[in-house]
């Protein structure tokens, strides 16, 4: 369900790959009135997600990139983030 103009869904997108992809994703979702926060797997990514408590996380799990899998595991294990759909 798309949010109305008076409400915005919070989506946090974390990626370890292409900044161009993050920019495109951000633009597409913002056009649909979503509030989008992106990170590039900086060490603070988990803390950003834990603080923002987004309604959805879009996570790039690139084969061979351990950081995406590590973040997924931590999000699933922690009580403050394990209920957020990924």
C-alpha positions, 0 to 999 in steps of 0.5 A: 500500500502506497503512503498518502501525501500526508504520511511517508513510509520510512525505508532504509536501504543499505548497499555495499555495491553501486552508488548509482544504484542507491541514487536510482533507488532513492529517486524512484522511492522518493517519487512515490513519497517514501522517506528513504535513507541510504548507507553504503555499509559504513561501520555505522549502518546498523546503528543508523537502522536501529535509530531510525527503525524503518518500516522496511530495509532493502539490503543488497546481498552481493555474493562474496561480500561478507558485510551484507550477510553479517548485517542481515545476521545482526539485524535478525538477532537483535530484538530492536531490529528483528521485526523489521521486514528485509 
